[in-house]
């Protein structure tokens, strides 16, 4: 069996709500996953992984008038196009572990002209890099695609988005097998930052956990589990859920169903 991933979305981003979903179904032989949101000319857009069975690239589309187009292509696999809006510009940190680096790209012409700004982590096979700005510093949770560190999440911090990035003294900060890998865009509540992570105990991408970040500073890191979410049984993709992004008044996620072939 293979995993066929698709994208769901709904209006609203105050709190996660997976009811009344609208679905974006991939064509045969492809999967759509890891959607991130941005607003362009006041309209919601998504950037996401478009995987053709061999390699993924980053695609983009208006959310409400879906017309996927290539946004970032490389000679290696790309996924998880983490978007950052900072000082009037749009940046992207896609997962590209095959390139053995975590790199920052700047948007030169929306949505399909991007230039590498700098390498944030070199010689590091990073997966699902997830970045926030908090209390005057930049923070990055990121996994590593290696047998040694496959189920760990590493923590880095920097005084500027472009670096220099320093590994936290407690890194790898999370060493819980199958419960640590980043799963989308963190969000803030009155209680602090909430960090979505993948729950892979049952199957790859089986569900989401949300951790509340209790302390985040260069000396100490602590988080506690806040809640868990599973795919809904009446979804057309009821077998997995491993990504969530709430931004700009919208919520997007991905979900999967088991199929004989893509």
N, C-alpha and C positions, 0 to 999 in steps of 0.2 A: 504494500500500500504506500501511497505517496500523499504528501500534505499539499492541499490546494488552498492557498491563502487568498483572501479578498478583503476589501476595505468597507467598513461600516461608518456611518456618520449620522449626526443629529444636531439640531439647533440647541444651543445652551452649553455653558461651560462653567457654571457655578459649582456644580458637583457632578461626578460621573453618573450617568443614567443611560443605560443601554436599551431602553424601550423605544418603540417607534423608530426603529433604525431604517435608514435608506442604505442600500448596498450597491457597491461598485464591483461588478463581476469581471474577472479577467478573461480574455479570450482563451480558447483551448491552447494548451501547451505553455501557458504563462501563469505566473502568480504575481499578485500585487500585495505588498506588505510594508510595514514600517512607515506609515504616513505621518508627516509633520505639516503643520499649518502655518500660513502667513497671510497677511492681508496685503493685497496689491490693488491700488486704486479703489480702496474700500470694499473689494470683493475677496472672499476667501479662496485661497489656492492651497493645493496640497503638493508636496514633494514626497516621493515614495520610491521603494525598490520595485523595479520591473524586471522580473527574472524569466528568462526564456528557456529554462531547463539546463543551460550550460553556464551562464554568467548573468549577473545582475548589473543593471545600470540605474542611474537616478532619472526618473521621469517627473514631469510636472503637469498639472492641469488645474483649470478652475474647478472648484469643488462642485458647484451647482450646474455647470455645463461641461460635463466630463469629456475632455478631448486630450488624451495623454500624448505628450511629446517628449523626446529626449532632452534632458537638461544637462547631465554630466555623464560622460562616457570615458572609460579608461580601458587599458588592455587587461585589466584585472577586475575581479568582482567588486562591485560597489553595492552598499545597502545603507540603511539607517541614516538618512540625510538630515542630521541634526541642524536645525536652523537657529541663527542668532541675529536679532536685530539690535544694532548698537550704533549710536551716534549717527543715525540717519542712513545707515547702510545695512545690507543683508549679507550675512556670512553663512557658510555651510561647513560642517565637519562630518563628511560621510565616513562610514566604516569602510576601510580598505586594508584589511589585515594582510592580504597577499602582498601588498607593497611594503610591509614591515615599517609602517609609519602612521602616525595620526597627524593629518594636515588640515590647515584652515584655508578655505577658498572664499574669495570675495566676488560678489555678483557685480559684473560690469554692465550687463544688459539683461533685464528680466525677460523670460525666466531661464534662458539657455546659454548665456555667455558668462563663464566663471573662470577666474584666474587664481592659481595657487598663490596665497599670500605668504605663507610660511609653514614650515614643519614644526609642529608642537612637540611631538615625541618621535624620535628617530630610533630605528632598530627595535621597535616595539610593535608587535602584531595586535594592535588594539581592536577590540570589538565593541560596538554600541557606545561610542564616546558620548557622554552626556554632561553638559556644561551649564553652570549657573553663575550669576554674579551675586554675592552676598556679603554684606558688611565690609565693602571696600576691596574684596578679593574675588578672583575667579576660581572656581572649583570644578574638577572633572572626575566623574566616576567612569571607569572604563575596564572592560574585561580584556583578557589576553588569549589569543588563539594558540594555545600550546597545551600539550598533555599535562605539563607540570601545573599550569595555572588555570586550566579550563573553567573551573567552577569558582574562581576567586574574582573579586572586583577590587581594582586598585583605585587609590585616591591620590589626586595631584592638586596643587594649588599654584596660583601665579598672581603677581601684582597687576598684570595687563593681559588682555586676551591673547596677544601674540607671544607672551612669555616674559621671562623664562619660567618654564613649568618645573616644579619641584615635587618629588614624591613625598607624600605625608609620612611622618615618622611611624604611624600605625599601619601603613600600607603593606600588604593588601588589607584593606579596611574590613572587608566582609569575606569570610571564608566558610560560607554555608553551602555545601554541595547542592546544586540545582535550585538555589533560592536567592541568588545574588545578582545575576546578570541584569544590567539596566533594561528597562522596558518602556521607555518613552520620556515625555517631558515632565520634570518635577513641577510642582505648583506650591504656592504659599497659602497657608491658612493662619488664623490667629494663633494656632499652636506651633507654627513653624513650617518648615519645608516638608513636603510629602514626596517620597521617591518611589515611582513604580518600578517593579522588578519582575523578572520572569519566574514563574513556578514551573519547573521542569521535572517534578518528582513523578508525575504520572506519564507524561509524554512530552516531547519537545514542544514548548509553547502551549502547555496545557492550561495555563491560567496566569493571573497576575497577583502579586502581593504588593501591598503599599506599606512602605516604612516611613515612620515619622522620624525626622532627623532631630535628635535631642540636643546634640552639641556638635558644632562645626567650627573649628579654629585650627591654626597651624600646629597646636600642641595635642589636641584631643579630638576624637570622633566617636560619636555614639548614635545609634539608631535603634528603634524598637518597631516590631511589627504592629501595624495599625489595623489592616483588614486584608481580606482576600476576595478576589472576584473570579468567577468561572464563566465560560460561555453559556448563553441561555439555550435550553433544549429545543426551543422553537425557531432558532436561527437557521438559515440555510447553511451555515457553517458552524455546527455545534461542537466540534471536536477540539478546539483550541482557541486561546486568546493570549497574545503575548506582547501587545503594544497599545499605548494610550497617549493621546495628545489632546489637551484642552487649551484653546487659545482663541482670542478674537471673537468670542461668542459662539464657538462651535466645538464639538467633540468628535474626534475621529479615532478609530481603532482598527486593528486587523483581527481576523478570525479564520479558522481553517476547518476543512472537512477532509476526511480520508477518502481517497479515490484510487481506482486501479491504476490510472495513468493520467498525467497532466494533459 
